[in-house]
C-alpha cells in the first residue's frame, strides 16, 4: 500500500510538472515539488526565457521590461 501511494504521488508530480513545461512557465522542478517552500501563485507565472530549454526560475529581461512599461 505504501508503495502505491509513493508511485501515485510520483506520477502526479511528474505529470503536473510536464504541464508546467508544456505551458512554458518559468517554474523550476525544485520550486514545484518542494514541500517546505511550495510554489505560490502570485498571478500568471513568467515564461521560460528565450534560448533556454528548461525553466531557470529567474525572470527574463524582456518580461521584466514589459512589466515596467
C-alpha angles and dihedrals in degrees: 000000000000091000090053091053092050093047091048092049091047091049092049092047094051094043094049091048088050087059089052090053093047091051090050095234117164097235119127121225090244091055091047098053105027106120093193094055107019122192111269119208109231097170126302112345117238122255128253110276118255112269094028123108097193130034115275098194089230123107115253118240093239092052091048093051092045090055091051095048 
